[in-house]
Amino acid sequence: MLLLLDYFLRLLTGLIVVVAIYFIVPKDMTVLKIFILIFGFILMRDAMTPLNTWVIGVNGNVLWLRFIEDAFILITIGLLSL
């Protein structure tokens, strides 16, 4: 539970800025709006890395990515992404 709180606190300021910029940009600048949404996704992804919510490793020649095993956190992040 503390991991989720820490994650959302790390995201809060960045998400406020992304949402504010998204609403300030005029509707006819769709390419810029798409860029802002992609930037928001990258922000959320990069906020997970220092919290160790995933691990990257190599097994032989295969690169793998594993998330944490806490089902509550995975379900919560999954539901919030809908």
N, C-alpha and C positions, 0 to 999 in steps of 0.2 A: 504494500500500500504506500509506503514511503517512497518507493521507487517511482510510482505514478505521480505522486505529488511533486517530487523533484523534477521529473520530466516536464510536467505542465508549467512549473515555475520557470524552467529554462526556456520554454517555448513562448511564454506569455508576451514578453516585450517584442519579440520578433513577429509573432502573429498579429499583434496590434498594428505594427508598422506595415506589414504586408496587406492586411485588410484595409487600412486607411489609404494606402497607395492605390489599391485595387478600386476603391470607390471614388477616388479623386480622378482617376484616368477616365477620359470620355469613352462612351460606348463604341464609337467608331474606330477606336484604336485596339482592335481585337488581338493583333499580334503582340502588342505590349501587355495586354491582359493575360494572354497565355503564358508569356515569359514570367509575369509576376506569380502566376499559379505554380509554375515549375520551380521558381525560386522558393516558394513557400514549402513545396514538397521537399526540396533539398534541405531547407532549414529544419524541418521535422526529422528527416533522416539523420542529419548530422547531430541533432540533439540527443539521439539515442546512443551514439557511439561512446561518449565518455561515461555513460551510465552502465556500460557493459550489458546492454540488452541483446547484443548479438556477438558472436565469435566467428571469425574467419580463420579457416585452416586449410591445410593441404593433406590429402591422403594419397600417397603415390603421385600420380599426375592429375588428380582430381581436386579442384578447388571447391570447398564447401562453405556454406554460411548457415549457422545454427542460431536460432533464437533461444532466449532463456526458457526454462522449463516451467515457469510459473503460469499456470493456465489462466488464472484470474487476470493477470496483466495482459496476456495475449488476447484474451477475449475482450477486455475493456478497450484496448487500442484498436482492435478490429471493429468493434461496434462504433467507436467514435469516428472511424474513417468512412463510415457509410454516408 
